[in-house]
Amino acid sequence: MSAYSEYSLNIAIAEFFSQTYSIYAGPEFEFVIQFRLKSLILESETVTHGKEPLFVYIMNRIQGISYLDFVLTDCFSENSDKNFIWRKTLMSDVARFFTLSWEAPQEVNSDYRENLRRTYTKDLQLLLHCLPQRFHQIIRKCLDSMDAFLSLPMALLHRDFAICDIMNLHSLQALTGALHLKNGWRRFEGYEALPDTFSSTFQDQVGNLSAESMKTINTARIIGLLRSRGFTKRVVNMRPATSIRDDETGRYNMIYLDSFLVNQTHSGYKVR
């Protein structure tokens, strides 16, 4: 008897499309075609494979190259004067990108907000129990700010905004859009000026934001960071996320939390 299980085409296809799969198409590769299972549905036409419908999306491709390729193409020192200027330009463009989401809030009812309150409160309380002491004051401040946080507009967000997700037109040295790929993070010299660049550009674009509103937006950012990096990956069709710990398994995410929340004035961390 063979030690290997019998090959199943349906299982192979299901595993292949267990999350999403995208390809470029068209004479000039001007389109992106993405395949998603029903459990990952957006809104579109469907085809069927195996037991679960497969949803197919066709969209215009964002032109340009990734920010990572943009940096590698020019080969300037990451801390050169030219790169300082480019990063400030990039951060201003990122702020404008998120302004579009802020100015088109999603309509949600009170039940939705209360469900968010329960979910976020539960997650933060779990992190308060599991994360090291150095994060506790930050987590408590987030819990105390839950009412203000939930009063913000329900804006769409980008869940993986990294250097391979950001598209640039090299000739303009400007942001053209955002994708969803995987990559790492690195802190540069001059990092401390970039949050101010983002905040000032965002305020200029949105207008009429009080200091208290900006403080609440920053709290929302921290809550998002804690829920993203404080837990294992939240992936549809995979095992539920669990809180990380200060051990070998959680070390990578812990570096992010330390750098962005605890050691904000320290530029020594480099995560690849």
Buried (B, 14 or more C-beta within 10 A) or exposed (E): EEEEEEEEEEEEBBEEBBBBEBEEEEEEEEBBBBBBBEEBEEEEEEEEBBEBBBBEBEEEBEEBBBBBBBBEEEEEEEEEEEBBEBBBBBBBBBBBBBBEBBEEEEEEEEEEEEEBBEEBEEBBEBBBEBBEEEBEEBBEEBBEBBEBBBEBEBBEEBEEBBBBBBBBBEEEBBBBBBBBBEBEBEBEEBBEEBEEBBBEBBBEBBEEBEEEBBEBBEBBEBBEBBBBBBBBEEEEEEEEBEBBBBEEEBEEBBBBBBBBBEBEEEBEBEEE
